[in-house]
Amino acid sequence: MEERRGKARHRVLKAGTIEFGGGAIDCTVRNFSDHGAALDVTSPLGIPEHFTLFIPADGTHLPCTVVWRKETRIGVRFG
């Protein structure tokens, strides 16, 4: 498979929360770079194109745009 990312992502396993419009969905951050991440979710249905990713372990809030969706994983770009 051809790598299409501009920057390599590092494997991680951190709890996260997808926050949008007063709602929140739990997720797991599976890989991470300065520019984006892959998130495991129960279902990508209902997750908007733009949201904030909160990672409690780091205390970070990152604005995200969904780049791709698969069965239980979504790829996001930060910014």
HELIX and SHEET records of a PDB file:
SHEET    1   A 7 HIS A  10  PHE A  20  0                                        
SHEET    2   A 7 GLY A  23  PHE A  32 -1                                        
SHEET    3   A 7 GLY A  36  ASP A  40 -1                                        
SHEET    4   A 7 ARG A  73  PHE A  78 -1                                        
SHEET    5   A 7 THR A  60  ARG A  69 -1                                        
SHEET    6   A 7 HIS A  50  ILE A  55 -1                                        
SHEET    7   A 7 HIS A  10  PHE A  20 -1                                        
END                                                                             
